[in-house]
Amino acid sequence: WRFRIENVTFSGAGQPAKIFYMVNSEWAARLNFVNVTFRNAILQIKKSARYCARYDHGFPVRGHEYRSELGLVNCRWGEVQILTDKAAIVPKYYLDVLVVDRKGQPVAGATVTVTNDLDANYQAENLIWETHYHAFPRPHQPHYHFPSALIFESGLPVKSTVTGPDGHTPPPSDRKGTLVLTDFVLEQSSKKEFSYTVTVEKDGRRKVVTGIRPGPNWYRPNPDVPTATLRVVLD
């Protein structure tokens, strides 16, 4: 029931290792690999038949399928194979924003808000891991449903964060305060890329920056050391 894969390397010895991913749930909105490297490995992703779909006629979700969507936060990989429809990889990267005043001095306590310009389903998130329960409706035949399920999510949606004394948004070591942005969603037959709007505010001052596009140049060998920084002058 817990899905936490972080700071590891998958590597094939000799032949490329095949890393197969399939999820059997529709209640977990985000499942992420974090700071993971795939070396001499092939990442394979496919959809899943719904849990309990084998039961008798009349089961509400008989024959349906689950979407498998794998988030890759600050990861490095080689070959990816999307084996079916309803399957995708979703690369994501840490956002670093430096807020300064007109003299170039860092501005602490500024609120940084991020909005996905193209798809509200892929907003900024943090690195919080959360476990919660999903309660099923009580059916007319008890064996058709379990009373509840334990659901695990890695990365929770977050609209904004606050800059620290150095004027930067929090690093990934601050799991609640850091910001993670989705680069794109790659499916078997399509690829959807995103851009973002960043709004910075403090004491009545406001600056809006548009067209922010995360990408591989944001990858961080050391997650707490930014390789790309958005510098915003709050004047």
Disulfide bonds with the S-S distance in Angstrom:
none
